[in-house]
Amino acid sequence: MGSLRSLKVSNDPTVKRDLVRSLRRFLFADLKYQVAVTFAVLLAQAFFAEVAFGDEQCTNGPGTGAYVYDKKYCGYFAHFKNDDEKPDPRINKYLGLAPDVPVRSFALVVGVSKYPNLPDDQKSLVAAAHDTQKLTEFLVNVQEFDEVVVLKDEDATNEAIEYFLTDYFVKQAKQYQKRSRFLFAFSGHGLTSSIPGAPPRLALSNARDGGDNENLVKVGILREYFDDLARLSFHVLVLINACEGGGFFSLAPAGGNEDSYDRQGARGITAGGLNDLVYSSPGNSNGSVFFDKIIEGVSRGSADKFPPEVVSAIGATGGDIVRLGQLVGWLTTEIYVLNATGGGKTKFQNPWHGSIEPVDTVAEGGFFFLTNKVVAATVQVAGFEPPKHGPGGVLGEIVDACAFTDINSTECSGAAHFPATVEFKAPSVYPIQGVDVSHFAGHIDWVAMSKRFTFAYLKATDGDRLKDASFEENWSRARDAKVVRGAYHVFRFCSSAKAQFDAITKVVPADSDALPIAVDLELYGTRFDAGCASVPVVEARKNVLALLTKLKARYGKTPVIYGLHNNAELLNDPAFKNYPFWLANYTRAAFVGASAGRSAWTFWQYTDHDEGTSTPLDRNVFNGTSEQFASFVAGE
């Protein structure tokens, strides 16, 4: 081991990388003697321990916290998230993992737009520059990848690409034991080899022609770079936008299903076939057709019409992931549409796709993307006439506008300018999840609940005399389990505001840490509020507003109004505009409130049973971020 340690003293990344490659090839060779295998394993273990010991930590810039062979690599990070920052919960969910199991998403983006040594008509590839920028923003801000490395133009060298693919990200994937996802994207020129019959190459910035091996990436070698990542990761996806990019695919076992997001798989998509040219989207601010369409289809959710988690809203559907097979099919259809409507001047090529697993492995499943698709529900209510915007009307305009907006944007989730429209995203998109319960739920394990939910509304009172039998126990135990809790009251329309207020204050304590009290108006106009269904709407509004005013004065926070779509007439009054709305909307019949200038809803009760079961449990989401939720609880 002495000689190995002496190599380590030099701290030469080239020496270490070459040793890693040699050891890898040695380990996976068809060795004749078992003793040779044993020796190689022991040697590799000792070497990797030495290598890990010598890594250097990035201490500034976007890569702060990453450990690399040489600090020159730190400058290539566009994003690095620390391990203690939780990933989007949908990733664990669709990988079939418990919420607290560590997972990580990695990406390497290579974009080459400057080719000073190529002929004049090939020197500048503007679309590649746009692809690089858009992909980086997409992966960091929309897909919420934990680590994103970007190699642009002169930074995109064979040495840097090989280091990140065969060393850095391999180490990272190894730590997560098949609980990581990796994406590689390339946008640039593809060149035909100067050797007849040889596979094409991806051109780096200083490339002179198809024979300039120092500045070309041979697709066959690039394909081999992903073998270890495929073995160590749960999902690997390679996206290549380059002429003749289809040459990337080599023989791999058939089988598997690209839409099986919960099965392991390494796959690739290229913008065209082996001998195909590929093109950019029209316009100076656009990238390639390939990447522009992928980002569009994922961000709008249009690439997967019927994802596994379906949210129905008056007949509309939408979900929170886009599966790989659906994306390929949608992308192919979009290319056909472009060719059919483009006048025949440019023929766009259909994408190629396939497995990139090592030759001895079947790709059983495929990658998935996150999407924040909005599902919009619209209803006409007397006194409201939503304005028309563009050929798609309200629905089309809002869905387009919400493709990249924050979940709490009033353009997306609010009804500031569209008072008769309510928008929903898939429930799992919202980071703050909760429940509401009453004595019908029986004994509740609040410690278990605290691992799944942030908040809980507890039934406290009903009308002017009924108290929920489980309220005091739930109120105490939820607090002890650190679940943010609040009380709700069921309003009875034949009872006075004063009588109901007195009943509430006898049961619900004033607690500065509690959620604003909620008032349930769902019984208005129904046979369940015995003898009160015929109360005139003007009188009912006056009574409700009187109680809301008293509650705000007593508890110091603006009460929340809980209601169904049949409350539209009752709440169609400007007097309710300053009260947060809690929608109960399972059947997706739309709800409307006069909510000018604010979000159309603050809470959404989207189901009355637990996920994937028939167990009764009212589940809710809060329409905002963690910071906004904290402000809401504080009564701000």
Summary of the structure (lengths in Angstrom):
residues: 636
radius of gyration: 29.1
end to end distance: 64.2
largest distance: 92.5
contacts: 2121
relative contact order: 0.07
helix: 36%
strand: 20%
